[in-house]
Amino acid sequence: MIRKYFEFVRFSHTVFALPFALAAMVVAANANRGWPGWRIFLLILAAMVCARTAAMGFNRIVDRKIDALNPRTAQRHLPKGQITTASAWVLVCLSAVGLVLVTRCINPLCFWLSPVALLVVCFYSYTKRFTDFSHFFLGLALGIAPLGAWLAVRGTFDWPPIILAVAVGFWLVGFDIIYATQDHEFDKQHGLHSLPVRLGITGSLCAARVAHAMTAVLLLAFGLISNLRVPYYLGLGIIVICLVVQHMLARKQDPASLNVAFFRMNAVISAVFLGSVVVDVVSR
């Protein structure tokens, strides 16, 4: 039963946002060799899990009728009746309340911003119904993760997490455009919006390359403004290579290559980013 709900919210995809949040936490706690203490660490983990579960569950509920029509998504839990809509709503509500309670234990700023965070991560689910730029709203939803982790440690805004948040946002925009090319024909037939529908496959893949170029530039800026050193830039080099490979795979436009481009390459990118930041900070 628990496994079914993990699959429902695609818990494995937590590897995308969580490493960036933890990297922001490490840089924010730089004065203490990157470790904010067990209390803040566990609260950040709990907040991330609650926010992502609420967002993904809400997305599955909102899109359940569309998913039932799409051959690629028709086997998801709600269209197949493996999970009831009522139980999905319970999961979303519990996760949302959990986020608010967890942030209350972190600091007042995180607590007051938690409803804003929930609004941002849930609003994305409606955007493909009215804008071709829905990918950017998803990028915003993922980008607030490192910003939230920084606020949990320091309780104040600063430029490094803002730059990292924008970098993560562009990274998400790029690979979400690649992922959306799978549904190009379906979205066009059903009046849904995306850049692949607006620009076509070739044009949208070009837009994805621009987004990932912006990601690389912003990650470089994050390293410079955060005074990171050689380990970070070695990791950044690996990340750039992964981005290039991702686009080489995307051009093949077959399901197997798109799956590797979407999940494996991006999992490697997030893991390498966290690892390079940790090694850089701890090695000092």
Secondary structure as GFF3:
##gff-version 3
##sequence-region A 1 284
A	DSSP	alpha_helix	2	8	.	.	.	ID=ss1
A	DSSP	three_ten_helix	11	13	.	.	.	ID=ss2
A	DSSP	alpha_helix	14	28	.	.	.	ID=ss3
A	DSSP	three_ten_helix	30	32	.	.	.	ID=ss4
A	DSSP	alpha_helix	38	62	.	.	.	ID=ss5
A	DSSP	alpha_helix	64	69	.	.	.	ID=ss6
A	DSSP	alpha_helix	77	80	.	.	.	ID=ss7
A	DSSP	alpha_helix	85	106	.	.	.	ID=ss8
A	DSSP	alpha_helix	108	127	.	.	.	ID=ss9
A	DSSP	alpha_helix	134	154	.	.	.	ID=ss10
A	DSSP	alpha_helix	159	180	.	.	.	ID=ss11
A	DSSP	three_ten_helix	181	183	.	.	.	ID=ss12
A	DSSP	alpha_helix	184	189	.	.	.	ID=ss13
A	DSSP	alpha_helix	195	225	.	.	.	ID=ss14
A	DSSP	alpha_helix	230	250	.	.	.	ID=ss15
A	DSSP	alpha_helix	255	259	.	.	.	ID=ss16
A	DSSP	pi_helix	260	264	.	.	.	ID=ss17
A	DSSP	alpha_helix	265	282	.	.	.	ID=ss18
###
